[in-house]
Amino acid sequence: MRLVWNLGLVATGLATPMAIAIAAFMPGNALNPTASRVPVPDLVELRPGSFPYRARGEFTRDGKPARAPVWNVTFTRTLAVMRHQVTEAEYWRCAKAEACPMIDRQAAADDRPMVNVNWHDAQAYAAWLSRETGARFRLPTDVEWAYAAGGRFVDDALPEAAYGDDPGRRALAIYDGPSRNRGIDKVSQPVGTFGANERGLVDLAGNVWEWTDSCFVRAEIEASGNVRATLVNCGVRVVEGAHRAYVTDFIRDALKGGCAVGTPPSNLGLRLVRDDR
């Protein structure tokens, strides 16, 4: 199966509800030429191209867990991505302007990524940066993040044997997954600590995960091979790093109760893309 992305939008291909589930959120604002009031982030422009992408979410076939399908995704336009994650100092400017929530651990360091942000904090920062620079910034979709990560995108699908009738075998395979047991230090490190990938983006798949704008999806792989979404939960977002994970978007708001109490993981930050539409 082949999907064509127009800067993240499905242009052709999967004509099922799953197309809606995996399509990128692409606001329609073009670049605004007004003068910047804050520095425009250092961006890397990725050329159009194709790559194999393993779909996000949980999949079943005949009512049993199944490996997520792999699609060939094509980007037809340039994708501009921040070279490094948003730093504490960069986020601090937004908080100081009262446009972003103040985070307790904020140290305003210009060489360390901002962490402890929930999805709504990341959205607030993207909106503020867009207003201040005159360009449109947003969180990447999971597909865009994977494309930008290149060789650092981890396909951590379980072995086929883990998708049988034995849930214990699957649990053991998840536990033994190499991308989940690397003993990574959870303390954020200076920008560049984990080096650059082949596209020139630094610290991808390091020890700070990154929010994406993609929702959690549960889907059924039908006998025909078509994929049918059975659940799209946008209260849970995909985060990417040393492996793919799913995190509640509002975590930190005690008024929500349950898993929202407390703070977001200390290894969760953000990196934005520029929306050139």
C-alpha positions, 0 to 999 in steps of 0.5 A: 500500500502506498500513501502520498503525503502533501506536507503530511496530508494524505493525497491518495491511497487509503480510502478508509476511515483509517485515512482520517485517523492517520492524516496529519493536522495541517492548518491552512495559514500561509507564512506571514511576512511580518517582522519577527519579535523573537528569533526564528528557530534554526530549521532544517528543510527536508527534501521530498521523498518516500519511506516505509512507515509502520502505522501507529496505534494498536491493531487486531486481526480476527479479534486478536492482536496483530502487527501494525501494517507498514505503508510506503509514504511519500512527501511531495513538498519540503518539510521544515523541522527545528534542528533541535528541541525547544530549549528551556530558555526558548520556552521561558520567553513564552512563559514570561509573556504569559502565553505559556504555563509556567513549569516548576522546574523551569531553569531557563537554560539555553542549552537544555531541552524543555521538559515536563510539558504536556501536549497543551503546553506544547500547543500554547508554545507553538501558537505563541511562536507563530504570533511572534515570528510571523511564521506558522509553527505546529507540532509534527504528526507522527508520520512527519516525525518518523520521516525527519528521524530517518535512521533513528526512527525505531521500528519496535514492532514485536516478533510475529510469535508475540501476536499469538494466543498467549498474552504472556508471551507478548508481555515478555516480548514488550519487556525484552524490547531493546529500545525499552531497556537501554538504561537511558539517563532520564536527566535532560542533557545539553543540546547536541549530546546525542549527535545529529542524524543523517538529516542534520537534526540533533538529539532525535531518539536521545533521552528526551521524547517529543510530542506529536500531534497524532492521536492514538488509534485502535484499528482492525485489519480486515480479511481484505487487507483494508484497515478500519479504525475502531477508535480514535482517541485524541485525548492520548497523543503519540510521543516519539523518541527511543521508541514510540509511546502514548501519553495522555495530553492533559497530564499535570491538571489535578482537576482532571483526576486519575492519571492526570495528577502529577507532572508529565514525564521529566523526559518529554519535550517538543520540537516543532515544524514550520507549516508552509501552507 
